[in-house]
Amino acid sequence: MSSDGIRSGCPAAGSGASGAAAGREQLEYVIQQADRPGVTVRVIPFTCEDFIEATQPVLYAEGVVPQLDWVQADSAFGTHFLGSEAELKKYRMLLNAARSVALAPDESRQLIHHIAREL
């Protein structure tokens, strides 16, 4: 099984953390996670005008049998698990749109390092 996710904003957004040190720490954590097997981090820069960002974190889990795919969408009202074909189709389109404008993994890592240095 593999999964893709969209996290809107920077890591510190919505986490309650504040300050440059906390922002750097969270960005370093993202880089560490990107080094894990099976994890790829791709960034959509804030300057990208071709993508309407997701308003909530989304995880799309997919496997060999498409009928068993599911989506986890987190919102202010809780976590929702979605699995109908119509819902999956909507989130596949969202993820495909994100993939089409996201930076490559190496470029994403460079951008994250640059932002961390600027904090």
Biopython code that builds the backbone (N, CA, C, O; Angstrom):
import numpy as np
from Bio.PDB.StructureBuilder import StructureBuilder

atoms = [
    (1, "MET", "N", (0.848, -1.165, 0.000)),
    (1, "MET", "CA", (0.000, 0.000, 0.000)),
    (1, "MET", "C", (0.893, 1.226, 0.000)),
    (1, "MET", "O", (1.910, 1.261, 0.692)),
    (2, "SER", "N", (0.517, 2.224, -0.769)),
    (2, "SER", "CA", (1.228, 3.493, -0.760)),
    (2, "SER", "C", (0.238, 4.585, -0.405)),
    (2, "SER", "O", (-0.976, 4.388, -0.454)),
    (3, "SER", "N", (0.776, 5.733, -0.049)),
    (3, "SER", "CA", (-0.118, 6.838, 0.278)),
    (3, "SER", "C", (0.508, 8.145, -0.159)),
    (3, "SER", "O", (1.728, 8.287, -0.237)),
    (4, "ASP", "N", (-0.359, 9.087, -0.440)),
    (4, "ASP", "CA", (0.042, 10.437, -0.776)),
    (4, "ASP", "C", (-0.727, 11.359, 0.137)),
    (4, "ASP", "O", (-1.824, 11.027, 0.588)),
    (5, "GLY", "N", (-0.156, 12.514, 0.410)),
    (5, "GLY", "CA", (-0.867, 13.454, 1.243)),
    (5, "GLY", "C", (-0.618, 14.876, 0.812)),
    (5, "GLY", "O", (0.374, 15.181, 0.150)),
    (6, "ILE", "N", (-1.519, 15.725, 1.191)),
    (6, "ILE", "CA", (-1.369, 17.163, 0.960)),
    (6, "ILE", "C", (-1.472, 17.841, 2.310)),
    (6, "ILE", "O", (-2.441, 17.649, 3.045)),
    (7, "ARG", "N", (-0.473, 18.628, 2.627)),
    (7, "ARG", "CA", (-0.481, 19.416, 3.864)),
    (7, "ARG", "C", (-0.407, 20.856, 3.437)),
    (7, "ARG", "O", (0.571, 21.280, 2.822)),
    (8, "SER", "N", (-1.421, 21.601, 3.755)),
    (8, "SER", "CA", (-1.495, 22.989, 3.342)),
    (8, "SER", "C", (-0.661, 23.868, 4.262)),
    (8, "SER", "O", (-0.670, 23.683, 5.479)),
    (9, "GLY", "N", (0.061, 24.824, 3.682)),
    (9, "GLY", "CA", (0.831, 25.771, 4.475)),
    (9, "GLY", "C", (2.162, 25.192, 4.905)),
    (9, "GLY", "O", (2.544, 24.098, 4.489)),
    (10, "CYS", "N", (2.864, 25.936, 5.742)),
    (10, "CYS", "CA", (4.156, 25.481, 6.225)),
    (10, "CYS", "C", (3.950, 24.580, 7.435)),
    (10, "CYS", "O", (2.860, 24.569, 8.006)),
    (11, "PRO", "N", (4.975, 23.817, 7.845)),
    (11, "PRO", "CA", (4.797, 22.889, 8.947)),
    (11, "PRO", "C", (4.318, 23.554, 10.229)),
    (11, "PRO", "O", (3.557, 22.952, 10.986)),
    (12, "ALA", "N", (4.746, 24.772, 10.483)),
    (12, "ALA", "CA", (4.354, 25.441, 11.718)),
    (12, "ALA", "C", (2.911, 25.934, 11.675)),
    (12, "ALA", "O", (2.332, 26.244, 12.716)),
    (13, "ALA", "N", (2.329, 26.009, 10.485)),
    (13, "ALA", "CA", (0.966, 26.528, 10.366)),
    (13, "ALA", "C", (-0.012, 25.617, 11.083)),
    (13, "ALA", "O", (-0.082, 24.420, 10.801)),
    (14, "GLY", "N", (-0.746, 26.172, 11.987)),
    (14, "GLY", "CA", (-1.777, 25.436, 12.679)),
    (14, "GLY", "C", (-1.276, 24.505, 13.768)),
    (14, "GLY", "O", (-2.070, 23.767, 14.351)),
    (15, "SER", "N", (0.014, 24.518, 14.059)),
    (15, "SER", "CA", (0.541, 23.586, 15.044)),
    (15, "SER", "C", (0.630, 24.198, 16.432)),
    (15, "SER", "O", (0.893, 23.491, 17.405)),
    (16, "GLY", "N", (0.415, 25.494, 16.536)),
    (16, "GLY", "CA", (0.551, 26.146, 17.822)),
    (16, "GLY", "C", (1.977, 26.605, 18.085)),
    (16, "GLY", "O", (2.219, 27.351, 19.033)),
    (17, "ALA", "N", (2.908, 26.177, 17.272)),
    (17, "ALA", "CA", (4.294, 26.583, 17.443)),
    (17, "ALA", "C", (4.490, 27.972, 16.856)),
    (17, "ALA", "O", (3.821, 28.356, 15.896)),
    (18, "SER", "N", (5.400, 28.704, 17.434)),
    (18, "SER", "CA", (5.675, 30.027, 16.890)),
    (18, "SER", "C", (7.158, 30.320, 17.018)),
    (18, "SER", "O", (7.878, 29.643, 17.752)),
    (19, "GLY", "N", (7.595, 31.311, 16.312)),
    (19, "GLY", "CA", (8.981, 31.715, 16.365)),
    (19, "GLY", "C", (9.832, 31.012, 15.334)),
    (19, "GLY", "O", (9.508, 29.930, 14.845)),
    (20, "ALA", "N", (10.939, 31.673, 15.022)),
    (20, "ALA", "CA", (11.840, 31.160, 14.000)),
    (20, "ALA", "C", (12.444, 29.813, 14.386)),
    (20, "ALA", "O", (12.567, 28.923, 13.544)),
    (21, "ALA", "N", (12.822, 29.660, 15.660)),
    (21, "ALA", "CA", (13.445, 28.400, 16.083)),
    (21, "ALA", "C", (12.482, 27.235, 15.907)),
    (21, "ALA", "O", (12.879, 26.167, 15.443)),
    (22, "ALA", "N", (11.234, 27.430, 16.271)),
    (22, "ALA", "CA", (10.237, 26.363, 16.122)),
    (22, "ALA", "C", (10.017, 26.048, 14.651)),
    (22, "ALA", "O", (9.879, 24.882, 14.284)),
    (23, "GLY", "N", (9.984, 27.073, 13.804)),
    (23, "GLY", "CA", (9.814, 26.863, 12.367)),
    (23, "GLY", "C", (10.964, 26.078, 11.779)),
    (23, "GLY", "O", (10.757, 25.156, 10.990)),
    (24, "ARG", "N", (12.203, 26.448, 12.168)),
    (24, "ARG", "CA", (13.384, 25.716, 11.679)),
    (24, "ARG", "C", (13.348, 24.260, 12.139)),
    (24, "ARG", "O", (13.644, 23.348, 11.366)),
    (25, "GLU", "N", (12.985, 24.054, 13.392)),
    (25, "GLU", "CA", (12.923, 22.696, 13.933)),
    (25, "GLU", "C", (11.922, 21.836, 13.158)),
    (25, "GLU", "O", (12.187, 20.670, 12.865)),
    (26, "GLN", "N", (10.794, 22.412, 12.840)),
    (26, "GLN", "CA", (9.781, 21.657, 12.104)),
    (26, "GLN", "C", (10.221, 21.378, 10.668)),
    (26, "GLN", "O", (9.959, 20.300, 10.135)),
    (27, "LEU", "N", (10.883, 22.342, 10.046)),
    (27, "LEU", "CA", (11.378, 22.107, 8.689)),
    (27, "LEU", "C", (12.455, 21.025, 8.680)),
    (27, "LEU", "O", (12.499, 20.202, 7.766)),
    (28, "GLU", "N", (13.326, 21.022, 9.696)),
    (28, "GLU", "CA", (14.341, 19.978, 9.810)),
    (28, "GLU", "C", (13.674, 18.613, 9.993)),
    (28, "GLU", "O", (14.149, 17.611, 9.460)),
    (29, "TYR", "N", (12.588, 18.578, 10.737)),
    (29, "TYR", "CA", (11.848, 17.328, 10.932)),
    (29, "TYR", "C", (11.297, 16.815, 9.593)),
    (29, "TYR", "O", (11.343, 15.616, 9.318)),
    (30, "VAL", "N", (10.781, 17.720, 8.773)),
    (30, "VAL", "CA", (10.259, 17.321, 7.460)),
    (30, "VAL", "C", (11.382, 16.708, 6.622)),
    (30, "VAL", "O", (11.174, 15.688, 5.966)),
    (31, "ILE", "N", (12.556, 17.313, 6.639)),
    (31, "ILE", "CA", (13.704, 16.785, 5.890)),
    (31, "ILE", "C", (14.094, 15.404, 6.417)),
    (31, "ILE", "O", (14.385, 14.503, 5.630)),
    (32, "GLN", "N", (14.102, 15.230, 7.738)),
    (32, "GLN", "CA", (14.428, 13.917, 8.312)),
    (32, "GLN", "C", (13.422, 12.867, 7.854)),
    (32, "GLN", "O", (13.805, 11.744, 7.525)),
    (33, "GLN", "N", (12.150, 13.221, 7.830)),
    (33, "GLN", "CA", (11.127, 12.269, 7.403)),
    (33, "GLN", "C", (11.283, 11.921, 5.927)),
    (33, "GLN", "O", (10.984, 10.799, 5.518)),
    (34, "ALA", "N", (11.746, 12.870, 5.134)),
    (34, "ALA", "CA", (11.945, 12.630, 3.699)),
    (34, "ALA", "C", (13.039, 11.599, 3.454)),
    (34, "ALA", "O", (13.092, 10.999, 2.380)),
    (35, "ASP", "N", (13.910, 11.386, 4.435)),
    (35, "ASP", "CA", (14.980, 10.401, 4.304)),
    (35, "ASP", "C", (14.515, 8.980, 4.631)),
    (35, "ASP", "O", (15.258, 8.021, 4.423)),
    (36, "ARG", "N", (13.300, 8.843, 5.138)),
    (36, "ARG", "CA", (12.778, 7.521, 5.481)),
    (36, "ARG", "C", (12.409, 6.758, 4.207)),
    (36, "ARG", "O", (11.989, 7.363, 3.221)),
    (37, "PRO", "N", (12.564, 5.440, 4.227)),
    (37, "PRO", "CA", (12.168, 4.633, 3.059)),
    (37, "PRO", "C", (10.675, 4.805, 2.769)),
    (37, "PRO", "O", (9.845, 4.787, 3.678)),
    (38, "GLY", "N", (10.360, 4.970, 1.506)),
    (38, "GLY", "CA", (8.963, 5.078, 1.103)),
    (38, "GLY", "C", (8.346, 6.452, 1.297)),
    (38, "GLY", "O", (7.155, 6.636, 1.046)),
    (39, "VAL", "N", (9.137, 7.415, 1.741)),
    (39, "VAL", "CA", (8.614, 8.778, 1.955)),
    (39, "VAL", "C", (9.239, 9.713, 0.934)),
    (39, "VAL", "O", (10.458, 9.745, 0.767)),
    (40, "THR", "N", (8.396, 10.468, 0.258)),
    (40, "THR", "CA", (8.852, 11.481, -0.687)),
    (40, "THR", "C", (8.179, 12.790, -0.318)),
    (40, "THR", "O", (6.959, 12.844, -0.165)),
    (41, "VAL", "N", (8.964, 13.837, -0.174)),
    (41, "VAL", "CA", (8.419, 15.163, 0.121)),
    (41, "VAL", "C", (8.552, 16.014, -1.122)),
    (41, "VAL", "O", (9.643, 16.180, -1.666)),
    (42, "ARG", "N", (7.428, 16.552, -1.565)),
    (42, "ARG", "CA", (7.411, 17.459, -2.712)),
    (42, "ARG", "C", (6.665, 18.713, -2.278)),
    (42, "ARG", "O", (5.614, 18.635, -1.641)),
    (43, "VAL", "N", (7.215, 19.858, -2.626)),
    (43, "VAL", "CA", (6.696, 21.144, -2.179)),
    (43, "VAL", "C", (6.003, 21.873, -3.321)),
    (43, "VAL", "O", (6.483, 21.896, -4.454)),
    (44, "ILE", "N", (4.881, 22.457, -2.995)),
    (44, "ILE", "CA", (4.228, 23.391, -3.919)),
    (44, "ILE", "C", (4.520, 24.783, -3.355)),
    (44, "ILE", "O", (3.983, 25.148, -2.309)),
    (45, "PRO", "N", (5.361, 25.558, -4.034)),
    (45, "PRO", "CA", (5.715, 26.877, -3.505)),
    (45, "PRO", "C", (4.485, 27.785, -3.363)),
    (45, "PRO", "O", (3.532, 27.693, -4.137)),
    (46, "PHE", "N", (4.534, 28.652, -2.365)),
    (46, "PHE", "CA", (3.446, 29.603, -2.162)),
    (46, "PHE", "C", (3.251, 30.502, -3.380)),
    (46, "PHE", "O", (2.166, 31.049, -3.580)),
    (47, "THR", "N", (4.284, 30.656, -4.184)),
    (47, "THR", "CA", (4.204, 31.522, -5.362)),
    (47, "THR", "C", (3.491, 30.864, -6.534)),
    (47, "THR", "O", (3.225, 31.524, -7.539)),
    (48, "CYS", "N", (3.178, 29.573, -6.424)),
    (48, "CYS", "CA", (2.500, 28.855, -7.503)),
    (48, "CYS", "C", (1.042, 29.304, -7.567)),
    (48, "CYS", "O", (0.284, 29.129, -6.613)),
    (49, "GLU", "N", (0.671, 29.872, -8.683)),
    (49, "GLU", "CA", (-0.698, 30.353, -8.854)),
    (49, "GLU", "C", (-1.562, 29.355, -9.615)),
    (49, "GLU", "O", (-2.747, 29.605, -9.838)),
    (50, "ASP", "N", (-0.982, 28.227, -10.015)),
    (50, "ASP", "CA", (-1.707, 27.236, -10.804)),
    (50, "ASP", "C", (-2.374, 26.160, -9.958)),
    (50, "ASP", "O", (-2.965, 25.222, -10.493)),
    (51, "PHE", "N", (-2.280, 26.293, -8.638)),
    (51, "PHE", "CA", (-2.847, 25.269, -7.761)),
    (51, "PHE", "C", (-3.613, 25.937, -6.641)),
    (51, "PHE", "O", (-3.093, 26.814, -5.950)),
    (52, "ILE", "N", (-4.847, 25.518, -6.469)),
    (52, "ILE", "CA", (-5.641, 26.004, -5.349)),
    (52, "ILE", "C", (-5.368, 25.060, -4.203)),
    (52, "ILE", "O", (-5.682, 23.872, -4.274)),
    (53, "GLU", "N", (-4.784, 25.588, -3.148)),
    (53, "GLU", "CA", (-4.350, 24.711, -2.068)),
    (53, "GLU", "C", (-5.512, 24.018, -1.368)),
    (53, "GLU", "O", (-6.640, 24.511, -1.341)),
    (54, "ALA", "N", (-5.195, 22.868, -0.807)),
    (54, "ALA", "CA", (-6.185, 22.149, -0.013)),
    (54, "ALA", "C", (-6.423, 22.915, 1.279)),
    (54, "ALA", "O", (-5.497, 23.493, 1.848)),
    (55, "THR", "N", (-7.624, 22.917, 1.720)),
    (55, "THR", "CA", (-7.942, 23.633, 2.954)),
    (55, "THR", "C", (-7.788, 22.764, 4.180)),
    (55, "THR", "O", (-8.002, 23.226, 5.301)),
    (56, "GLN", "N", (-7.421, 21.509, 3.982)),
    (56, "GLN", "CA", (-7.266, 20.582, 5.094)),
    (56, "GLN", "C", (-6.217, 19.545, 4.717)),
    (56, "GLN", "O", (-6.009, 19.264, 3.537)),
    (57, "PRO", "N", (-5.553, 18.972, 5.732)),
    (57, "PRO", "CA", (-4.627, 17.880, 5.422)),
    (57, "PRO", "C", (-5.396, 16.673, 4.885)),
    (57, "PRO", "O", (-6.473, 16.336, 5.375)),
    (58, "VAL", "N", (-4.821, 16.035, 3.873)),
    (58, "VAL", "CA", (-5.475, 14.901, 3.220)),
    (58, "VAL", "C", (-4.452, 13.786, 3.039)),
    (58, "VAL", "O", (-3.315, 14.033, 2.636)),
    (59, "LEU", "N", (-4.864, 12.554, 3.343)),
    (59, "LEU", "CA", (-4.041, 11.376, 3.096)),
    (59, "LEU", "C", (-4.826, 10.452, 2.188)),
    (59, "LEU", "O", (-5.956, 10.077, 2.499)),
    (60, "TYR", "N", (-4.226, 10.083, 1.059)),
    (60, "TYR", "CA", (-4.860, 9.157, 0.126)),
    (60, "TYR", "C", (-4.069, 7.862, 0.171)),
    (60, "TYR", "O", (-2.896, 7.839, -0.204)),
    (61, "ALA", "N", (-4.689, 6.792, 0.623)),
    (61, "ALA", "CA", (-4.027, 5.485, 0.691)),
    (61, "ALA", "C", (-4.531, 4.626, -0.451)),
    (61, "ALA", "O", (-5.737, 4.448, -0.623)),
    (62, "GLU", "N", (-3.606, 4.098, -1.226)),
    (62, "GLU", "CA", (-3.998, 3.279, -2.372)),
    (62, "GLU", "C", (-3.220, 1.976, -2.372)),
    (62, "GLU", "O", (-2.082, 1.908, -1.907)),
    (63, "GLY", "N", (-3.857, 0.950, -2.901)),
    (63, "GLY", "CA", (-3.220, -0.351, -2.964)),
    (63, "GLY", "C", (-3.455, -1.009, -4.306)),
    (63, "GLY", "O", (-3.863, -0.355, -5.266)),
    (64, "VAL", "N", (-3.201, -2.283, -4.369)),
    (64, "VAL", "CA", (-3.335, -3.047, -5.602)),
    (64, "VAL", "C", (-4.797, -3.127, -6.038)),
    (64, "VAL", "O", (-5.088, -3.140, -7.234)),
    (65, "VAL", "N", (-5.703, -3.180, -5.085)),
    (65, "VAL", "CA", (-7.136, -3.273, -5.379)),
    (65, "VAL", "C", (-7.754, -1.884, -5.172)),
    (65, "VAL", "O", (-7.966, -1.471, -4.032)),
    (66, "PRO", "N", (-8.045, -1.160, -6.258)),
    (66, "PRO", "CA", (-8.537, 0.217, -6.134)),
    (66, "PRO", "C", (-9.801, 0.357, -5.283)),
    (66, "PRO", "O", (-10.023, 1.409, -4.684)),
    (67, "GLN", "N", (-10.615, -0.667, -5.221)),
    (67, "GLN", "CA", (-11.849, -0.600, -4.437)),
    (67, "GLN", "C", (-11.561, -0.514, -2.936)),
    (67, "GLN", "O", (-12.451, -0.180, -2.155)),
    (68, "LEU", "N", (-10.333, -0.811, -2.533)),
    (68, "LEU", "CA", (-9.964, -0.739, -1.119)),
    (68, "LEU", "C", (-9.256, 0.564, -0.766)),
    (68, "LEU", "O", (-8.879, 0.761, 0.389)),
    (69, "ASP", "N", (-9.068, 1.459, -1.736)),
    (69, "ASP", "CA", (-8.453, 2.762, -1.463)),
    (69, "ASP", "C", (-9.333, 3.532, -0.486)),
    (69, "ASP", "O", (-10.532, 3.276, -0.377)),
    (70, "TRP", "N", (-8.728, 4.472, 0.217)),
    (70, "TRP", "CA", (-9.494, 5.327, 1.112)),
    (70, "TRP", "C", (-8.773, 6.652, 1.286)),
    (70, "TRP", "O", (-7.583, 6.770, 0.994)),
    (71, "VAL", "N", (-9.502, 7.637, 1.762)),
    (71, "VAL", "CA", (-8.981, 8.980, 2.011)),
    (71, "VAL", "C", (-9.231, 9.328, 3.468)),
    (71, "VAL", "O", (-10.312, 9.079, 4.002)),
    (72, "GLN", "N", (-8.228, 9.905, 4.101)),
    (72, "GLN", "CA", (-8.397, 10.460, 5.437)),
    (72, "GLN", "C", (-8.299, 11.969, 5.286)),
    (72, "GLN", "O", (-7.262, 12.486, 4.870)),
    (73, "ALA", "N", (-9.364, 12.674, 5.618)),
    (73, "ALA", "CA", (-9.394, 14.136, 5.535)),
    (73, "ALA", "C", (-9.606, 14.679, 6.943)),
    (73, "ALA", "O", (-10.583, 14.340, 7.610)),
    (74, "ASP", "N", (-8.686, 15.518, 7.385)),
    (74, "ASP", "CA", (-8.780, 16.123, 8.709)),
    (74, "ASP", "C", (-9.342, 17.528, 8.582)),
    (74, "ASP", "O", (-8.952, 18.286, 7.693)),
    (75, "SER", "N", (-10.251, 17.866, 9.466)),
    (75, "SER", "CA", (-10.836, 19.208, 9.456)),
    (75, "SER", "C", (-11.012, 19.677, 10.890)),
    (75, "SER", "O", (-10.699, 18.950, 11.833)),
    (76, "ALA", "N", (-11.509, 20.883, 11.049)),
    (76, "ALA", "CA", (-11.777, 21.421, 12.381)),
    (76, "ALA", "C", (-12.854, 20.617, 13.098)),
    (76, "ALA", "O", (-13.002, 20.719, 14.316)),
    (77, "PHE", "N", (-13.593, 19.832, 12.357)),
    (77, "PHE", "CA", (-14.690, 19.049, 12.928)),
    (77, "PHE", "C", (-14.305, 17.600, 13.180)),
    (77, "PHE", "O", (-15.146, 16.810, 13.606)),
    (78, "GLY", "N", (-13.065, 17.237, 12.928)),
    (78, "GLY", "CA", (-12.604, 15.882, 13.178)),
    (78, "GLY", "C", (-12.001, 15.235, 11.950)),
    (78, "GLY", "O", (-11.808, 15.873, 10.915)),
    (79, "THR", "N", (-11.709, 13.962, 12.089)),
    (79, "THR", "CA", (-11.129, 13.177, 11.007)),
    (79, "THR", "C", (-12.235, 12.404, 10.307)),
    (79, "THR", "O", (-13.100, 11.808, 10.949)),
    (80, "HIS", "N", (-12.194, 12.422, 8.975)),
    (80, "HIS", "CA", (-13.209, 11.746, 8.178)),
    (80, "HIS", "C", (-12.515, 10.753, 7.253)),
    (80, "HIS", "O", (-11.522, 11.080, 6.603)),
    (81, "PHE", "N", (-13.054, 9.535, 7.203)),
    (81, "PHE", "CA", (-12.538, 8.505, 6.303)),
    (81, "PHE", "C", (-13.526, 8.349, 5.164)),
    (81, "PHE", "O", (-14.714, 8.117, 5.392)),
    (82, "LEU", "N", (-13.042, 8.474, 3.947)),
    (82, "LEU", "CA", (-13.895, 8.474, 2.767)),
    (82, "LEU", "C", (-13.491, 7.326, 1.854)),
    (82, "LEU", "O", (-12.304, 7.032, 1.709)),
    (83, "GLY", "N", (-14.463, 6.683, 1.243)),
    (83, "GLY", "CA", (-14.113, 5.562, 0.392)),
    (83, "GLY", "C", (-15.030, 5.330, -0.791)),
    (83, "GLY", "O", (-14.832, 4.379, -1.546)),
    (84, "SER", "N", (-16.038, 6.188, -0.970)),
    (84, "SER", "CA", (-16.909, 5.983, -2.131)),
    (84, "SER", "C", (-16.149, 6.327, -3.406)),
    (84, "SER", "O", (-15.213, 7.127, -3.383)),
    (85, "GLU", "N", (-16.552, 5.726, -4.505)),
    (85, "GLU", "CA", (-15.863, 5.970, -5.775)),
    (85, "GLU", "C", (-15.870, 7.450, -6.136)),
    (85, "GLU", "O", (-14.866, 7.972, -6.620)),
    (86, "ALA", "N", (-16.991, 8.131, -5.905)),
    (86, "ALA", "CA", (-17.077, 9.567, -6.230)),
    (86, "ALA", "C", (-16.098, 10.382, -5.384)),
    (86, "ALA", "O", (-15.446, 11.294, -5.892)),
    (87, "GLU", "N", (-15.993, 10.050, -4.085)),
    (87, "GLU", "CA", (-15.061, 10.778, -3.216)),
    (87, "GLU", "C", (-13.618, 10.494, -3.617)),
    (87, "GLU", "O", (-12.793, 11.406, -3.677)),
    (88, "LEU", "N", (-13.317, 9.224, -3.892)),
    (88, "LEU", "CA", (-11.957, 8.863, -4.294)),
    (88, "LEU", "C", (-11.570, 9.560, -5.593)),
    (88, "LEU", "O", (-10.441, 10.030, -5.735)),
    (89, "LYS", "N", (-12.499, 9.626, -6.537)),
    (89, "LYS", "CA", (-12.227, 10.291, -7.816)),
    (89, "LYS", "C", (-11.884, 11.759, -7.585)),
    (89, "LYS", "O", (-10.950, 12.282, -8.193)),
    (90, "LYS", "N", (-12.632, 12.423, -6.711)),
    (90, "LYS", "CA", (-12.387, 13.838, -6.410)),
    (90, "LYS", "C", (-10.991, 14.037, -5.816)),
    (90, "LYS", "O", (-10.274, 14.957, -6.208)),
    (91, "TYR", "N", (-10.610, 13.183, -4.880)),
    (91, "TYR", "CA", (-9.311, 13.343, -4.242)),
    (91, "TYR", "C", (-8.166, 12.899, -5.147)),
    (91, "TYR", "O", (-7.063, 13.436, -5.040)),
    (92, "ARG", "N", (-8.398, 11.930, -6.037)),
    (92, "ARG", "CA", (-7.374, 11.580, -7.033)),
    (92, "ARG", "C", (-7.093, 12.780, -7.931)),
    (92, "ARG", "O", (-5.939, 13.076, -8.244)),
    (93, "MET", "N", (-8.163, 13.472, -8.346)),
    (93, "MET", "CA", (-7.984, 14.663, -9.194)),
    (93, "MET", "C", (-7.199, 15.731, -8.440)),
    (93, "MET", "O", (-6.324, 16.373, -9.022)),
    (94, "LEU", "N", (-7.493, 15.934, -7.160)),
    (94, "LEU", "CA", (-6.771, 16.916, -6.355)),
    (94, "LEU", "C", (-5.292, 16.546, -6.251)),
    (94, "LEU", "O", (-4.425, 17.403, -6.423)),
    (95, "LEU", "N", (-5.002, 15.277, -5.972)),
    (95, "LEU", "CA", (-3.611, 14.849, -5.873)),
    (95, "LEU", "C", (-2.879, 14.935, -7.204)),
    (95, "LEU", "O", (-1.707, 15.310, -7.239)),
    (96, "ASN", "N", (-3.543, 14.596, -8.287)),
    (96, "ASN", "CA", (-2.909, 14.721, -9.601)),
    (96, "ASN", "C", (-2.594, 16.176, -9.917)),
    (96, "ASN", "O", (-1.542, 16.480, -10.480)),
    (97, "ALA", "N", (-3.504, 17.075, -9.556)),
    (97, "ALA", "CA", (-3.246, 18.507, -9.763)),
    (97, "ALA", "C", (-2.045, 18.951, -8.930)),
    (97, "ALA", "O", (-1.207, 19.716, -9.407)),
    (98, "ALA", "N", (-1.961, 18.477, -7.693)),
    (98, "ALA", "CA", (-0.829, 18.833, -6.826)),
    (98, "ALA", "C", (0.478, 18.293, -7.392)),
    (98, "ALA", "O", (1.487, 18.998, -7.421)),
    (99, "ARG", "N", (0.458, 17.043, -7.841)),
    (99, "ARG", "CA", (1.669, 16.452, -8.416)),
    (99, "ARG", "C", (2.159, 17.221, -9.641)),
    (99, "ARG", "O", (3.362, 17.341, -9.870)),
    (100, "SER", "N", (1.211, 17.741, -10.427)),
    (100, "SER", "CA", (1.596, 18.413, -11.670)),
    (100, "SER", "C", (2.327, 19.735, -11.431)),
    (100, "SER", "O", (3.053, 20.197, -12.311)),
    (101, "VAL", "N", (2.153, 20.346, -10.270)),
    (101, "VAL", "CA", (2.799, 21.640, -10.014)),
    (101, "VAL", "C", (3.864, 21.576, -8.918)),
    (101, "VAL", "O", (4.586, 22.550, -8.703)),
    (102, "ALA", "N", (3.968, 20.443, -8.227)),
    (102, "ALA", "CA", (4.942, 20.316, -7.138)),
    (102, "ALA", "C", (6.359, 20.248, -7.688)),
    (102, "ALA", "O", (6.598, 19.738, -8.783)),
    (103, "LEU", "N", (7.282, 20.767, -6.910)),
    (103, "LEU", "CA", (8.694, 20.668, -7.257)),
    (103, "LEU", "C", (9.142, 19.218, -7.134)),
    (103, "LEU", "O", (8.538, 18.434, -6.402)),
    (104, "ALA", "N", (10.189, 18.872, -7.843)),
    (104, "ALA", "CA", (10.787, 17.550, -7.718)),
    (104, "ALA", "C", (11.334, 17.391, -6.295)),
    (104, "ALA", "O", (11.582, 18.391, -5.622)),
    (105, "PRO", "N", (11.527, 16.154, -5.829)),
    (105, "PRO", "CA", (12.018, 15.955, -4.460)),
    (105, "PRO", "C", (13.306, 16.722, -4.132)),
    (105, "PRO", "O", (13.396, 17.329, -3.065)),
    (106, "ASP", "N", (14.298, 16.707, -5.024)),
    (106, "ASP", "CA", (15.549, 17.437, -4.751)),
    (106, "ASP", "C", (15.316, 18.944, -4.673)),
    (106, "ASP", "O", (15.864, 19.619, -3.801)),
    (107, "GLU", "N", (14.503, 19.466, -5.585)),
    (107, "GLU", "CA", (14.184, 20.895, -5.552)),
    (107, "GLU", "C", (13.406, 21.244, -4.291)),
    (107, "GLU", "O", (13.610, 22.305, -3.701)),
    (108, "SER", "N", (12.524, 20.359, -3.886)),
    (108, "SER", "CA", (11.739, 20.580, -2.671)),
    (108, "SER", "C", (12.652, 20.651, -1.456)),
    (108, "SER", "O", (12.500, 21.526, -0.603)),
    (109, "ARG", "N", (13.600, 19.724, -1.385)),
    (109, "ARG", "CA", (14.556, 19.717, -0.264)),
    (109, "ARG", "C", (15.362, 21.024, -0.235)),
    (109, "ARG", "O", (15.571, 21.607, 0.829)),
    (110, "GLN", "N", (15.806, 21.472, -1.406)),
    (110, "GLN", "CA", (16.567, 22.722, -1.474)),
    (110, "GLN", "C", (15.728, 23.902, -0.990)),
    (110, "GLN", "O", (16.225, 24.761, -0.262)),
    (111, "LEU", "N", (14.455, 23.946, -1.395)),
    (111, "LEU", "CA", (13.584, 25.041, -0.978)),
    (111, "LEU", "C", (13.359, 25.006, 0.533)),
    (111, "LEU", "O", (13.377, 26.047, 1.190)),
    (112, "ILE", "N", (13.149, 23.818, 1.078)),
    (112, "ILE", "CA", (12.954, 23.706, 2.527)),
    (112, "ILE", "C", (14.198, 24.187, 3.270)),
    (112, "ILE", "O", (14.087, 24.925, 4.250)),
    (113, "HIS", "N", (15.379, 23.775, 2.811)),
    (113, "HIS", "CA", (16.636, 24.242, 3.442)),
    (113, "HIS", "C", (16.752, 25.768, 3.346)),
    (113, "HIS", "O", (17.139, 26.428, 4.311)),
    (114, "HIS", "N", (16.418, 26.315, 2.190)),
    (114, "HIS", "CA", (16.491, 27.771, 1.997)),
    (114, "HIS", "C", (15.552, 28.495, 2.963)),
    (114, "HIS", "O", (15.942, 29.482, 3.588)),
    (115, "ILE", "N", (14.334, 28.012, 3.081)),
    (115, "ILE", "CA", (13.375, 28.650, 3.995)),
    (115, "ILE", "C", (13.872, 28.546, 5.428)),
    (115, "ILE", "O", (13.763, 29.510, 6.185)),
    (116, "ALA", "N", (14.411, 27.404, 5.814)),
    (116, "ALA", "CA", (14.912, 27.226, 7.176)),
    (116, "ALA", "C", (16.046, 28.198, 7.475)),
    (116, "ALA", "O", (16.118, 28.755, 8.570)),
    (117, "ARG", "N", (16.935, 28.403, 6.500)),
    (117, "ARG", "CA", (18.041, 29.353, 6.687)),
    (117, "ARG", "C", (17.538, 30.781, 6.824)),
    (117, "ARG", "O", (18.124, 31.582, 7.552)),
    (118, "GLU", "N", (16.451, 31.103, 6.126)),
    (118, "GLU", "CA", (15.901, 32.461, 6.148)),
    (118, "GLU", "C", (15.185, 32.791, 7.464)),
    (118, "GLU", "O", (15.002, 33.961, 7.798)),
    (119, "LEU", "N", (14.785, 31.761, 8.201)),
    (119, "LEU", "CA", (14.058, 32.000, 9.462)),
    (119, "LEU", "C", (14.965, 32.537, 10.539)),
    (119, "LEU", "O", (14.515, 32.791, 11.656)),
]
sb = StructureBuilder()
sb.init_structure("model")
sb.init_model(0)
sb.init_chain("A")
sb.init_seg("    ")
for serial, (resi, resn, name, xyz) in enumerate(atoms, 1):
    if name == "N":
        sb.init_residue(resn, " ", resi, " ")
    sb.init_atom(name, np.array(xyz, "f"), 0.0, 1.0, " ", f" {name:<3s}", serial, name[0])
structure = sb.get_structure()
